[in-house]
Amino acid sequence: MFFLPNPDPRLADDLILSATDIVAGSVCEFAAVRKLDVRLGRIPAPAQEEDAMGNPTAALGDKHEAKVLGLLRVATELARNPTLSGRLGKRARARNVVAVSLL
């Protein structure tokens, strides 16, 4: 879950949800809202329990998710960029779609 800055300063930033966020929200909508409250700084982050197997697995999942979200962020910014028009813009957007689909 992160906020993608809106190119128009008059509009609010876009909230981007990951697959993990959607699954967490489907299991318990209050957990998703609580995570959003932590992101917005409304409440402190809860303490995490130590888990010998879960922590390394979660770290790998977070690393992969960050990589995918980074590519999606670039693709979204390219799609919003009005200076990339014509064939150059189409090529740049196509490369990002291919890069994201290869993950």
N, C-alpha and C positions, 0 to 999 in steps of 0.2 A: 504494500500500500504506500503510495507516494503521491505528491502533488506535482503535476506538470505545469510549469509556468505558462500562462496564457499570453500570447503575443500582444493582445490588446490590454493595456494596463487598466482599462475601465472595467474589465470583466474579471471574475474570480478565477483562480487556478483550477485546472481540471483534476479531479480525484481519479487516480488510476488504481484499479484493483487487480491483484494477481489471482491465479488459480487457487493458491493457498487461502487468500482472503475470502474468496467465494465459497470454498469448502467450509471454512470456519464459520461463515455467516449462515450456511445451510444447516450446520449442526446446532449452532446457538447464535441467534442474531444479536444477543446482548454481548457476546464475545467480540463480534465484529465492531459493534459500536464502541465498546471499551477500548479496542485497539485504535480506533480513530480518535478517541478522546486522548489517548497517550500521545499520538502523532501531533495533535493540535496543542499539546502541552496543558490540557485541562486537568489531567490527573497524572500522578507519577507512575512509572512502569512497574508492574508487579514483580516481586522477587521470583526468580526461576529456581526450580528444584534441580539438584544435581542428578544427572542420568548418564551412566557410563556408556550406554549404547546409543541412546537417543540424541545426545549432544553432538557427537561426530556426524551422525546421519543428518540431523537438522542443519548442521553447518554446511555439509555438502549440498543439501537441497537449497539452502539460502544462497550459496555461491552460484548454483545453476540458475536459480530464479533471478538473481541480480544480473546475470549475463543476458538472459532472455529479455528482461525488462529494459536493460540498456539498449538492446537492439530495437525494441519496440519504441522506446523513447526517441531514438534517432529517426526511425521511420515516420513517426508522428510529426516530428519537427520538420522533416523534409516535406511531408504532405502539406504542412501549413505554410511553408516558405513560398511567398508569392514571387520571389525573384527567380526561383527555379521553374521556368516555364518551357514549353516546347519540348524538343527531343532531349535536351540535357536533363530537365526535370523528370521526364518519363524514365530515362535510363537510371538516374539516381534512385528513384522510387522502386524500380524493378529490381535493382541490385539488393536493396534492403529487404524486399519481399522474399527474394531467393535466400538471402542470408538467414532470415528468421525461419523460413521453412526447412532449412537444413538442420536446425537444432533438434 
